[in-house]
Amino acid sequence: MKTTIFQRAVFGAIFLLMSIASPSSSLAEQTFYSWKIENYAIKKPLGGFTGNAQRGRKIVINQDKGNCLACHSLPIPEESFHGTVGPPLQGIASRLNKEQIRLRVADEQKINPATIMPGFYKNPKENNRVDDNFWGKPVLTAQETEDVITYLMTLK
Ligand code: HEC
């Protein structure tokens, strides 16, 4: 049977919808790049990504992403609420180096098992809260985590 122009148009539309519904980038974001701790630090950039400080600043503010202001104060004057649960992050890059900051953002529990700070790039296999929405994937992607770390490095 020969396909009609109408059939081809329908198949074309279905194919287009399928590619919109499952962009390949969302698959890439699911990938967990494993990291290892050396001297209370993670030496290698997560996934080998290079961070961007301007993007990192936005992720830090974004309540669906980092939401760091819920617990920390930061030099971000346009935001009115700054939390006090965690230590202020002004000057963090003078206290810690980039590799030490990387571990603290990825998984602060490795420094203090009792911390309430969520691990933003924690190994999902270590996540035992199965009802957690984030089960199976880190809170931030490797790229986003590197963006946040690069932003924190500007806070001298
Ligand atoms: C639910 C509260 C909470 C959130 C949200 C949170 N933190 Fe934290 N953070 C803490 C607490 C509390 C500590 C203190 C250390 C501890 O508990 O072990 C901490 C410690 C840190 C440290 C180490 C500071 C130091 O002086 O050693 C860094 C860096 C840090 N947080 C960055 C971030 C960033 C970046 C975000 C957002 C992506 C964030 N935190 C989100 C609670 C939080």
Backbone and ligand atoms as CSV (ligand in chain L), in Angstrom:
chain,resi,resn,atom,element,x,y,z
A,1,MET,N,N,0.846,-1.207,0.000
A,1,MET,CA,C,0.000,0.000,0.000
A,1,MET,C,C,0.878,1.254,0.000
A,2,LYS,N,N,0.545,2.153,-0.882
A,2,LYS,CA,C,1.320,3.398,-0.937
A,2,LYS,C,C,0.824,4.361,0.130
A,3,THR,N,N,1.726,5.025,0.790
A,3,THR,CA,C,1.293,6.005,1.797
A,3,THR,C,C,0.785,7.259,1.093
A,4,THR,N,N,-0.316,7.753,1.618
A,4,THR,CA,C,-0.878,8.971,1.047
A,4,THR,C,C,-0.170,10.179,1.656
A,5,ILE,N,N,-0.370,11.300,1.053
A,5,ILE,CA,C,0.216,12.533,1.600
A,5,ILE,C,C,-0.332,12.773,3.008
A,6,PHE,N,N,-1.629,12.448,3.178
A,6,PHE,CA,C,-2.247,12.636,4.487
A,6,PHE,C,C,-1.560,11.779,5.546
A,7,GLN,N,N,-1.332,10.483,5.203
A,7,GLN,CA,C,-0.654,9.591,6.156
A,7,GLN,C,C,0.731,10.106,6.504
A,8,ARG,N,N,1.427,10.551,5.464
A,8,ARG,CA,C,2.781,11.047,5.713
A,8,ARG,C,C,2.752,12.266,6.628
A,9,ALA,N,N,1.743,13.117,6.444
A,9,ALA,CA,C,1.632,14.310,7.287
A,9,ALA,C,C,1.363,13.907,8.737
A,10,VAL,N,N,0.487,12.884,8.917
A,10,VAL,CA,C,0.169,12.431,10.276
A,10,VAL,C,C,1.415,11.855,10.935
A,11,PHE,N,N,2.112,10.981,10.203
A,11,PHE,CA,C,3.331,10.385,10.782
A,11,PHE,C,C,4.348,11.478,11.114
A,12,GLY,N,N,4.442,12.427,10.209
A,12,GLY,CA,C,5.387,13.527,10.431
A,12,GLY,C,C,5.049,14.281,11.700
A,13,ALA,N,N,3.747,14.549,11.910
A,13,ALA,CA,C,3.315,15.295,13.092
A,13,ALA,C,C,3.585,14.491,14.356
A,14,ILE,N,N,3.308,13.166,14.300
A,14,ILE,CA,C,3.549,12.313,15.476
A,14,ILE,C,C,5.035,12.304,15.820
A,15,PHE,N,N,5.855,12.157,14.774
A,15,PHE,CA,C,7.298,12.124,15.006
A,15,PHE,C,C,7.769,13.429,15.640
A,16,LEU,N,N,7.236,14.540,15.141
A,16,LEU,CA,C,7.618,15.845,15.670
A,16,LEU,C,C,7.234,15.957,17.149
A,17,LEU,N,N,5.996,15.525,17.471
A,17,LEU,CA,C,5.527,15.596,18.856
A,17,LEU,C,C,6.405,14.736,19.765
A,18,MET,N,N,6.775,13.538,19.275
A,18,MET,CA,C,7.608,12.650,20.084
A,18,MET,C,C,8.965,13.278,20.364
A,19,SER,N,N,9.511,13.952,19.365
A,19,SER,CA,C,10.839,14.526,19.590
A,19,SER,C,C,10.760,15.739,20.512
A,20,ILE,N,N,9.597,16.425,20.525
A,20,ILE,CA,C,9.448,17.545,21.469
A,20,ILE,C,C,9.293,16.999,22.894
A,21,ALA,N,N,8.507,15.895,23.018
A,21,ALA,CA,C,8.226,15.343,24.349
A,21,ALA,C,C,9.468,14.740,24.995
A,22,SER,N,N,10.401,14.238,24.215
A,22,SER,CA,C,11.586,13.638,24.828
A,22,SER,C,C,12.872,14.167,24.205
A,23,PRO,N,N,13.168,15.439,24.495
A,23,PRO,CA,C,14.413,15.976,23.938
A,23,PRO,C,C,15.603,15.211,24.501
A,24,SER,N,N,16.600,14.982,23.691
A,24,SER,CA,C,17.732,14.167,24.134
A,24,SER,C,C,18.469,14.814,25.291
A,25,SER,N,N,18.368,16.173,25.438
A,25,SER,CA,C,19.082,16.842,26.525
A,25,SER,C,C,18.600,16.356,27.893
A,26,SER,N,N,17.279,16.038,28.015
A,26,SER,CA,C,16.793,15.600,29.323
A,26,SER,C,C,17.399,14.250,29.697
A,27,LEU,N,N,17.721,13.444,28.691
A,27,LEU,CA,C,18.401,12.179,28.969
A,27,LEU,C,C,19.811,12.435,29.476
A,28,ALA,N,N,20.473,13.381,28.846
A,28,ALA,CA,C,21.841,13.709,29.246
A,28,ALA,C,C,21.866,14.192,30.693
A,29,GLU,N,N,20.818,14.961,31.095
A,29,GLU,CA,C,20.772,15.488,32.451
A,29,GLU,C,C,20.625,14.401,33.505
A,30,GLN,N,N,20.102,13.238,33.122
A,30,GLN,CA,C,19.916,12.154,34.079
A,30,GLN,C,C,21.242,11.470,34.428
A,31,THR,N,N,22.235,11.650,33.574
A,31,THR,CA,C,23.500,10.955,33.779
A,31,THR,C,C,24.144,11.388,35.091
A,32,PHE,N,N,24.557,10.422,35.896
A,32,PHE,CA,C,25.309,10.771,37.103
A,32,PHE,C,C,26.777,10.482,36.854
A,33,TYR,N,N,27.589,11.516,36.965
A,33,TYR,CA,C,29.031,11.358,36.800
A,33,TYR,C,C,29.617,11.134,38.192
A,34,SER,N,N,30.195,9.971,38.425
A,34,SER,CA,C,30.671,9.676,39.782
A,34,SER,C,C,31.912,10.519,40.106
A,35,TRP,N,N,32.084,10.765,41.399
A,35,TRP,CA,C,33.219,11.570,41.857
A,35,TRP,C,C,33.832,10.881,43.057
A,36,LYS,N,N,35.060,11.243,43.395
A,36,LYS,CA,C,35.652,10.653,44.582
A,36,LYS,C,C,36.283,11.719,45.480
A,37,ILE,N,N,36.329,11.362,46.769
A,37,ILE,CA,C,36.833,12.307,47.773
A,37,ILE,C,C,38.314,12.059,48.018
A,38,GLU,N,N,39.086,13.127,47.978
A,38,GLU,CA,C,40.495,13.071,48.376
A,38,GLU,C,C,40.716,14.257,49.300
A,39,ASN,N,N,41.193,13.984,50.518
A,39,ASN,CA,C,41.486,15.077,51.457
A,39,ASN,C,C,40.307,16.014,51.706
A,40,TYR,N,N,39.126,15.473,51.943
A,40,TYR,CA,C,37.923,16.270,52.193
A,40,TYR,C,C,37.628,17.234,51.051
A,41,ALA,N,N,37.905,16.785,49.828
A,41,ALA,CA,C,37.680,17.635,48.658
A,41,ALA,C,C,37.409,16.746,47.444
A,42,ILE,N,N,36.807,17.342,46.404
A,42,ILE,CA,C,36.654,16.650,45.117
A,42,ILE,C,C,37.527,17.419,44.128
A,43,LYS,N,N,38.578,16.767,43.668
A,43,LYS,CA,C,39.561,17.486,42.839
A,43,LYS,C,C,39.059,17.771,41.430
A,44,LYS,N,N,38.412,16.787,40.808
A,44,LYS,CA,C,38.044,16.943,39.392
A,44,LYS,C,C,36.669,17.588,39.240
A,45,PRO,N,N,36.517,18.515,38.278
A,45,PRO,CA,C,35.198,19.101,38.007
A,45,PRO,C,C,34.178,17.998,37.712
A,46,LEU,N,N,32.972,18.150,38.241
A,46,LEU,CA,C,31.925,17.140,38.062
A,46,LEU,C,C,31.599,16.992,36.577
A,47,GLY,N,N,31.682,15.777,36.074
A,47,GLY,CA,C,31.404,15.508,34.669
A,47,GLY,C,C,32.381,16.183,33.720
A,48,GLY,N,N,33.424,16.811,34.273
A,48,GLY,CA,C,34.390,17.527,33.436
A,48,GLY,C,C,33.867,18.867,32.916
A,49,PHE,N,N,32.729,19.341,33.496
A,49,PHE,CA,C,32.129,20.590,33.016
A,49,PHE,C,C,32.849,21.813,33.573
A,50,THR,N,N,32.816,22.902,32.810
A,50,THR,CA,C,33.351,24.189,33.258
A,50,THR,C,C,32.175,25.040,33.722
A,51,GLY,N,N,32.267,25.596,34.917
A,51,GLY,CA,C,31.164,26.378,35.470
A,51,GLY,C,C,31.127,27.799,34.943
A,52,ASN,N,N,29.953,28.415,35.121
A,52,ASN,CA,C,29.747,29.812,34.718
A,52,ASN,C,C,29.139,30.538,35.917
A,53,ALA,N,N,29.834,31.571,36.411
A,53,ALA,CA,C,29.428,32.244,37.651
A,53,ALA,C,C,28.072,32.946,37.541
A,54,GLN,N,N,27.783,33.534,36.366
A,54,GLN,CA,C,26.499,34.236,36.224
A,54,GLN,C,C,25.320,33.263,36.279
A,55,ARG,N,N,25.485,32.114,35.631
A,55,ARG,CA,C,24.430,31.089,35.714
A,55,ARG,C,C,24.330,30.575,37.138
A,56,GLY,N,N,25.482,30.396,37.784
A,56,GLY,CA,C,25.514,29.893,39.150
A,56,GLY,C,C,24.756,30.796,40.112
A,57,ARG,N,N,24.909,32.107,39.945
A,57,ARG,CA,C,24.220,33.066,40.817
A,57,ARG,C,C,22.704,32.897,40.696
A,58,LYS,N,N,22.214,32.663,39.457
A,58,LYS,CA,C,20.769,32.472,39.238
A,58,LYS,C,C,20.287,31.172,39.883
A,59,ILE,N,N,21.099,30.115,39.795
A,59,ILE,CA,C,20.718,28.813,40.364
A,59,ILE,C,C,20.648,28.907,41.889
A,60,VAL,N,N,21.570,29.670,42.481
A,60,VAL,CA,C,21.617,29.864,43.931
A,60,VAL,C,C,20.313,30.519,44.424
A,61,ILE,N,N,19.794,31.486,43.629
A,61,ILE,CA,C,18.561,32.203,44.001
A,61,ILE,C,C,17.327,31.339,43.732
A,62,ASN,N,N,17.331,30.591,42.620
A,62,ASN,CA,C,16.159,29.851,42.147
A,62,ASN,C,C,15.651,28.840,43.193
A,63,GLN,N,N,14.387,29.042,43.615
A,63,GLN,CA,C,13.834,28.188,44.670
A,63,GLN,C,C,13.599,26.753,44.211
A,64,ASP,N,N,13.535,26.522,42.903
A,64,ASP,CA,C,13.374,25.152,42.397
A,64,ASP,C,C,14.709,24.487,42.102
A,65,LYS,N,N,15.792,25.228,42.290
A,65,LYS,CA,C,17.123,24.683,41.977
A,65,LYS,C,C,17.964,24.623,43.259
A,66,GLY,N,N,18.815,25.643,43.466
A,66,GLY,CA,C,19.693,25.629,44.638
A,66,GLY,C,C,18.964,26.039,45.912
A,67,ASN,N,N,18.185,27.136,45.802
A,67,ASN,CA,C,17.453,27.669,46.956
A,67,ASN,C,C,18.381,27.864,48.161
A,68,CYS,N,N,19.602,28.264,47.901
A,68,CYS,CA,C,20.597,28.405,48.957
A,68,CYS,C,C,20.216,29.497,49.947
A,69,LEU,N,N,19.467,30.525,49.484
A,69,LEU,CA,C,19.090,31.639,50.363
A,69,LEU,C,C,18.133,31.197,51.465
A,70,ALA,N,N,17.530,30.025,51.319
A,70,ALA,CA,C,16.650,29.517,52.379
A,70,ALA,C,C,17.450,29.323,53.666
A,71,CYS,N,N,18.718,29.026,53.543
A,71,CYS,CA,C,19.540,28.720,54.713
A,71,CYS,C,C,20.773,29.610,54.871
A,72,HIS,N,N,21.206,30.246,53.804
A,72,HIS,CA,C,22.455,31.018,53.850
A,72,HIS,C,C,22.214,32.470,53.479
A,73,SER,N,N,23.021,33.380,54.040
A,73,SER,CA,C,23.029,34.730,53.494
A,73,SER,C,C,24.150,34.823,52.466
A,74,LEU,N,N,23.887,35.612,51.434
A,74,LEU,CA,C,24.806,35.764,50.295
A,74,LEU,C,C,24.798,37.228,49.871
A,75,PRO,N,N,25.854,37.686,49.190
A,75,PRO,CA,C,25.852,39.086,48.725
A,75,PRO,C,C,24.945,39.274,47.509
A,76,ILE,N,N,23.634,39.054,47.720
A,76,ILE,CA,C,22.629,39.182,46.655
A,76,ILE,C,C,21.573,40.160,47.159
A,77,PRO,N,N,21.848,41.478,47.024
A,77,PRO,CA,C,20.994,42.494,47.660
A,77,PRO,C,C,19.571,42.539,47.131
A,78,GLU,N,N,19.336,42.118,45.871
A,78,GLU,CA,C,17.984,42.223,45.317
A,78,GLU,C,C,17.012,41.199,45.916
A,79,GLU,N,N,17.523,40.219,46.642
A,79,GLU,CA,C,16.646,39.236,47.299
A,79,GLU,C,C,16.485,39.640,48.761
A,80,SER,N,N,15.231,39.697,49.240
A,80,SER,CA,C,15.024,40.209,50.596
A,80,SER,C,C,15.266,39.147,51.663
A,81,PHE,N,N,14.930,37.873,51.366
A,81,PHE,CA,C,15.093,36.853,52.400
A,81,PHE,C,C,16.443,36.165,52.311
A,82,HIS,N,N,17.173,36.175,53.411
A,82,HIS,CA,C,18.434,35.433,53.507
A,82,HIS,C,C,18.391,34.611,54.795
A,83,GLY,N,N,18.537,33.293,54.668
A,83,GLY,CA,C,18.439,32.414,55.834
A,83,GLY,C,C,19.644,32.490,56.750
A,84,THR,N,N,19.446,31.999,57.975
A,84,THR,CA,C,20.529,32.026,58.967
A,84,THR,C,C,20.819,30.637,59.527
A,85,VAL,N,N,20.170,29.604,58.961
A,85,VAL,CA,C,20.377,28.227,59.428
A,85,VAL,C,C,21.820,27.778,59.161
A,86,GLY,N,N,22.325,28.137,58.000
A,86,GLY,CA,C,23.703,27.800,57.632
A,86,GLY,C,C,24.596,29.019,57.795
A,87,PRO,N,N,25.913,28.834,57.742
A,87,PRO,CA,C,26.828,29.978,57.872
A,87,PRO,C,C,26.716,30.911,56.674
A,88,PRO,N,N,26.940,32.225,56.875
A,88,PRO,CA,C,26.934,33.148,55.733
A,88,PRO,C,C,27.996,32.721,54.721
A,89,LEU,N,N,27.696,32.862,53.439
A,89,LEU,CA,C,28.650,32.407,52.417
A,89,LEU,C,C,29.495,33.552,51.846
A,90,GLN,N,N,29.299,34.784,52.380
A,90,GLN,CA,C,30.201,35.877,51.994
A,90,GLN,C,C,31.617,35.457,52.373
A,91,GLY,N,N,32.566,35.632,51.480
A,91,GLY,CA,C,33.964,35.330,51.793
A,91,GLY,C,C,34.297,33.849,51.814
A,92,ILE,N,N,33.375,33.000,51.351
A,92,ILE,CA,C,33.613,31.547,51.402
A,92,ILE,C,C,34.884,31.155,50.625
A,93,ALA,N,N,35.163,31.850,49.519
A,93,ALA,CA,C,36.333,31.496,48.690
A,93,ALA,C,C,37.651,31.887,49.361
A,94,SER,N,N,37.589,32.688,50.429
A,94,SER,CA,C,38.812,32.977,51.189
A,94,SER,C,C,39.043,31.910,52.250
A,95,ARG,N,N,37.962,31.225,52.642
A,95,ARG,CA,C,38.087,30.193,53.682
A,95,ARG,C,C,38.362,28.813,53.103
A,96,LEU,N,N,37.771,28.527,51.947
A,96,LEU,CA,C,37.883,27.189,51.345
A,96,LEU,C,C,38.338,27.327,49.899
A,97,ASN,N,N,39.065,26.310,49.397
A,97,ASN,CA,C,39.420,26.344,47.976
A,97,ASN,C,C,38.309,25.686,47.142
A,98,LYS,N,N,38.450,25.764,45.828
A,98,LYS,CA,C,37.394,25.300,44.932
A,98,LYS,C,C,37.085,23.815,45.136
A,99,GLU,N,N,38.131,23.024,45.352
A,99,GLU,CA,C,37.947,21.576,45.494
A,99,GLU,C,C,37.211,21.231,46.794
A,100,GLN,N,N,37.482,22.014,47.834
A,100,GLN,CA,C,36.775,21.813,49.111
A,100,GLN,C,C,35.316,22.264,48.982
A,101,ILE,N,N,35.096,23.374,48.291
A,101,ILE,CA,C,33.724,23.861,48.073
A,101,ILE,C,C,32.931,22.842,47.251
A,102,ARG,N,N,33.599,22.221,46.271
A,102,ARG,CA,C,32.914,21.230,45.412
A,102,ARG,C,C,32.318,20.097,46.241
A,103,LEU,N,N,33.074,19.566,47.193
A,103,LEU,CA,C,32.541,18.485,48.032
A,103,LEU,C,C,31.396,18.988,48.906
A,104,ARG,N,N,31.533,20.204,49.450
A,104,ARG,CA,C,30.488,20.711,50.343
A,104,ARG,C,C,29.183,20.948,49.604
A,105,VAL,N,N,29.240,21.388,48.373
A,105,VAL,CA,C,28.006,21.596,47.603
A,105,VAL,C,C,27.462,20.243,47.114
A,106,ALA,N,N,28.344,19.366,46.670
A,106,ALA,CA,C,27.898,18.061,46.142
A,106,ALA,C,C,27.276,17.215,47.244
A,107,ASP,N,N,27.932,17.163,48.405
A,107,ASP,CA,C,27.447,16.268,49.457
A,107,ASP,C,C,28.041,16.642,50.821
A,108,GLU,N,N,27.447,17.668,51.450
A,108,GLU,CA,C,27.939,18.167,52.749
A,108,GLU,C,C,27.919,17.069,53.828
A,109,GLN,N,N,27.050,16.065,53.637
A,109,GLN,CA,C,26.987,14.958,54.609
A,109,GLN,C,C,28.309,14.210,54.747
A,110,LYS,N,N,29.149,14.296,53.704
A,110,LYS,CA,C,30.450,13.624,53.787
A,110,LYS,C,C,31.371,14.361,54.766
A,111,ILE,N,N,31.069,15.625,55.053
A,111,ILE,CA,C,31.818,16.419,56.032
A,111,ILE,C,C,31.147,16.269,57.393
A,112,ASN,N,N,29.833,16.444,57.397
A,112,ASN,CA,C,29.057,16.334,58.633
A,112,ASN,C,C,27.823,15.473,58.367
A,113,PRO,N,N,27.862,14.189,58.783
A,113,PRO,CA,C,26.742,13.271,58.486
A,113,PRO,C,C,25.400,13.760,59.034
A,114,ALA,N,N,25.424,14.647,60.023
A,114,ALA,CA,C,24.173,15.096,60.635
A,114,ALA,C,C,23.650,16.396,60.024
A,115,THR,N,N,24.305,16.899,58.995
A,115,THR,CA,C,23.889,18.206,58.457
A,115,THR,C,C,22.491,18.156,57.854
A,116,ILE,N,N,21.822,19.306,57.877
A,116,ILE,CA,C,20.514,19.383,57.223
A,116,ILE,C,C,20.658,19.887,55.788
A,117,MET,N,N,21.886,20.270,55.403
A,117,MET,CA,C,22.070,20.750,54.022
A,117,MET,C,C,21.928,19.586,53.038
A,118,PRO,N,N,21.027,19.746,52.034
A,118,PRO,CA,C,20.882,18.672,51.049
A,118,PRO,C,C,22.142,18.523,50.207
A,119,GLY,N,N,22.454,17.305,49.795
A,119,GLY,CA,C,23.571,17.084,48.873
A,119,GLY,C,C,23.082,17.399,47.473
A,120,PHE,N,N,23.673,18.409,46.829
A,120,PHE,CA,C,23.152,18.831,45.531
A,120,PHE,C,C,23.661,17.965,44.389
A,121,TYR,N,N,24.766,17.255,44.628
A,121,TYR,CA,C,25.222,16.308,43.610
A,121,TYR,C,C,25.682,15.024,44.287
A,122,LYS,N,N,24.774,14.543,45.119
A,122,LYS,CA,C,25.017,13.322,45.879
A,122,LYS,C,C,24.838,12.120,44.952
A,123,ASN,N,N,25.588,11.062,45.211
A,123,ASN,CA,C,25.415,9.830,44.440
A,123,ASN,C,C,24.000,9.285,44.664
A,124,PRO,N,N,23.155,9.215,43.624
A,124,PRO,CA,C,21.763,8.779,43.819
A,124,PRO,C,C,21.648,7.380,44.410
A,125,LYS,N,N,22.660,6.563,44.255
A,125,LYS,CA,C,22.626,5.210,44.832
A,125,LYS,C,C,22.655,5.247,46.355
A,126,GLU,N,N,23.145,6.370,46.909
A,126,GLU,CA,C,23.208,6.481,48.367
A,126,GLU,C,C,21.929,7.088,48.933
A,127,ASN,N,N,21.002,7.427,48.057
A,127,ASN,CA,C,19.768,8.061,48.499
A,127,ASN,C,C,18.758,6.984,48.874
A,128,ASN,N,N,18.467,6.857,50.165
A,128,ASN,CA,C,17.563,5.785,50.570
A,128,ASN,C,C,16.137,6.252,50.828
A,129,ARG,N,N,15.873,7.530,50.543
A,129,ARG,CA,C,14.495,8.009,50.708
A,129,ARG,C,C,13.741,7.754,49.413
A,130,VAL,N,N,13.131,6.573,49.301
A,130,VAL,CA,C,12.544,6.166,48.021
A,130,VAL,C,C,11.338,6.993,47.607
A,131,ASP,N,N,10.703,7.688,48.567
A,131,ASP,CA,C,9.541,8.493,48.188
A,131,ASP,C,C,9.952,9.895,47.755
A,132,ASP,N,N,11.240,10.144,47.776
A,132,ASP,CA,C,11.760,11.450,47.403
A,132,ASP,C,C,11.569,11.682,45.905
A,133,ASN,N,N,11.067,12.871,45.554
A,133,ASN,CA,C,10.884,13.224,44.137
A,133,ASN,C,C,12.187,13.153,43.367
A,134,PHE,N,N,13.269,13.373,44.077
A,134,PHE,CA,C,14.561,13.441,43.412
A,134,PHE,C,C,15.241,12.078,43.364
A,135,TRP,N,N,14.532,11.040,43.804
A,135,TRP,CA,C,15.152,9.730,43.814
A,135,TRP,C,C,15.636,9.386,42.415
A,136,GLY,N,N,16.829,8.862,42.327
A,136,GLY,CA,C,17.343,8.434,41.028
A,136,GLY,C,C,18.109,9.502,40.283
A,137,LYS,N,N,18.007,10.748,40.720
A,137,LYS,CA,C,18.842,11.753,40.064
A,137,LYS,C,C,19.242,12.832,41.070
A,138,PRO,N,N,20.419,13.423,40.853
A,138,PRO,CA,C,20.844,14.471,41.777
A,138,PRO,C,C,19.931,15.697,41.678
A,139,VAL,N,N,19.922,16.529,42.727
A,139,VAL,CA,C,19.079,17.731,42.749
A,139,VAL,C,C,19.472,18.672,41.607
A,140,LEU,N,N,20.765,18.884,41.438
A,140,LEU,CA,C,21.269,19.716,40.347
A,140,LEU,C,C,22.020,18.817,39.359
A,141,THR,N,N,22.148,19.259,38.130
A,141,THR,CA,C,22.976,18.519,37.174
A,141,THR,C,C,24.444,18.836,37.477
A,142,ALA,N,N,25.337,18.058,36.878
A,142,ALA,CA,C,26.775,18.301,37.055
A,142,ALA,C,C,27.121,19.717,36.598
A,143,GLN,N,N,26.551,20.130,35.469
A,143,GLN,CA,C,26.818,21.479,34.943
A,143,GLN,C,C,26.324,22.544,35.924
A,144,GLU,N,N,25.101,22.378,36.431
A,144,GLU,CA,C,24.547,23.366,37.372
A,144,GLU,C,C,25.373,23.436,38.650
A,145,THR,N,N,25.812,22.279,39.138
A,145,THR,CA,C,26.616,22.258,40.364
A,145,THR,C,C,27.939,22.992,40.132
A,146,GLU,N,N,28.566,22.759,38.988
A,146,GLU,CA,C,29.811,23.476,38.664
A,146,GLU,C,C,29.555,24.983,38.525
A,147,ASP,N,N,28.392,25.365,37.986
A,147,ASP,CA,C,28.044,26.790,37.876
A,147,ASP,C,C,27.974,27.418,39.273
A,148,VAL,N,N,27.320,26.724,40.211
A,148,VAL,CA,C,27.185,27.230,41.584
A,148,VAL,C,C,28.570,27.357,42.239
A,149,ILE,N,N,29.408,26.345,42.070
A,149,ILE,CA,C,30.752,26.354,42.658
A,149,ILE,C,C,31.570,27.529,42.095
A,150,THR,N,N,31.456,27.742,40.784
A,150,THR,CA,C,32.192,28.834,40.139
A,150,THR,C,C,31.709,30.187,40.661
A,151,TYR,N,N,30.393,30.306,40.903
A,151,TYR,CA,C,29.870,31.543,41.506
A,151,TYR,C,C,30.432,31.734,42.919
A,152,LEU,N,N,30.429,30.661,43.727
A,152,LEU,CA,C,30.930,30.782,45.107
A,152,LEU,C,C,32.399,31.214,45.117
A,153,MET,N,N,33.159,30.802,44.094
A,153,MET,CA,C,34.576,31.179,44.011
A,153,MET,C,C,34.771,32.680,43.794
A,154,THR,N,N,33.710,33.400,43.391
A,154,THR,CA,C,33.823,34.859,43.233
A,154,THR,C,C,33.650,35.565,44.579
A,155,LEU,N,N,33.233,34.822,45.623
A,155,LEU,CA,C,32.952,35.432,46.932
A,155,LEU,C,C,34.208,35.399,47.811
A,156,LYS,N,N,35.115,36.335,47.550
A,156,LYS,CA,C,36.395,36.335,48.276
A,156,LYS,C,C,36.288,37.180,49.537
L,1,HEC,C1,C,18.358,23.391,54.385
L,1,HEC,C2,C,19.384,24.368,54.597
L,1,HEC,C3,C,20.497,24.520,53.601
L,1,HEC,C4,C,20.400,24.728,52.234
L,1,HEC,C5,C,19.134,24.770,51.367
L,1,HEC,C6,C,21.739,24.924,51.758
L,1,HEC,N1,N,22.619,24.830,52.792
L,1,HEC,FE1,FE,24.642,25.026,52.660
L,1,HEC,N2,N,24.832,24.594,54.640
L,1,HEC,C7,C,23.772,24.441,55.531
L,1,HEC,C8,C,24.303,24.248,56.875
L,1,HEC,C9,C,23.478,24.062,58.130
L,1,HEC,C10,C,25.700,24.282,56.765
L,1,HEC,C11,C,26.717,24.173,57.907
L,1,HEC,C12,C,27.555,22.960,57.817
L,1,HEC,C13,C,26.934,21.709,58.345
L,1,HEC,O1,O,25.748,21.655,58.731
L,1,HEC,O2,O,27.657,20.704,58.347
L,1,HEC,C14,C,25.998,24.495,55.342
L,1,HEC,C15,C,27.271,24.619,54.815
L,1,HEC,C16,C,27.569,25.018,53.526
L,1,HEC,C17,C,28.900,25.251,53.015
L,1,HEC,C18,C,30.192,25.113,53.802
L,1,HEC,C19,C,30.389,26.402,54.555
L,1,HEC,C20,C,31.608,26.421,55.414
L,1,HEC,O3,O,31.989,27.534,55.862
L,1,HEC,O4,O,32.198,25.360,55.677
L,1,HEC,C21,C,28.766,25.665,51.716
L,1,HEC,C22,C,29.882,26.035,50.751
L,1,HEC,C23,C,27.357,25.674,51.431
L,1,HEC,N3,N,26.661,25.277,52.550
L,1,HEC,C24,C,26.823,26.052,50.220
L,1,HEC,C25,C,25.475,25.944,49.893
L,1,HEC,C26,C,24.950,26.220,48.582
L,1,HEC,C27,C,25.762,26.722,47.406
L,1,HEC,C28,C,23.614,25.948,48.630
L,1,HEC,C29,C,22.628,25.996,47.505
L,1,HEC,C30,C,23.010,25.302,46.276
L,1,HEC,C31,C,23.308,25.537,49.993
L,1,HEC,N4,N,24.458,25.542,50.725
L,1,HEC,C32,C,22.039,25.180,50.436
L,1,HEC,C33,C,22.432,24.464,55.208
L,1,HEC,C34,C,21.910,24.595,53.937
